[in-house]
Amino acid sequence: MKGRINTELGTIAIDTDAISQYAGTEAMACFGIVGMAKISMRDGIVKMLKKDSLGRGINVFIKDNKLYVDFHVIVSYGVSIKALAENLVESVKYKLEKYTGFAVERINIFVEGVRVID
């Protein structure tokens, strides 16, 4: 599904894959996020995604030109998940609204794993 913005010169369509890739890049800049996660539905195993496929750990839905975003993240051991989530929501919400021009209605964060960082 694509979000659409009508202007006096025409229509701008933004694909959800572009939004999820951007959101993944911005989320990785947040302190305590180690990576995005992909869950294998077949066997329930969580896999950490490489930097070039961050968007697959994020689901973006657009309804009435409002964004609904689900993040599946792997966090660093010892970091406060509540503080990390608040930071992620605040930072990514602002940047997504600025990037797309759409209001962010909801951001859900699913912590899929914890990693010890050396």
Beta strands, then each sheet from edge to edge (+ up, - down):
strand 1: 2-7
strand 2: 10-15
strand 3: 33-39
strand 4: 46-48
strand 5: 58-63
strand 6: 66-76
strand 7: 103-115
sheet 1: 1+ 2-
sheet 2: 4+ 3- 6+ 5-
sheet 3: 4+ 3- 6+ 7+
end
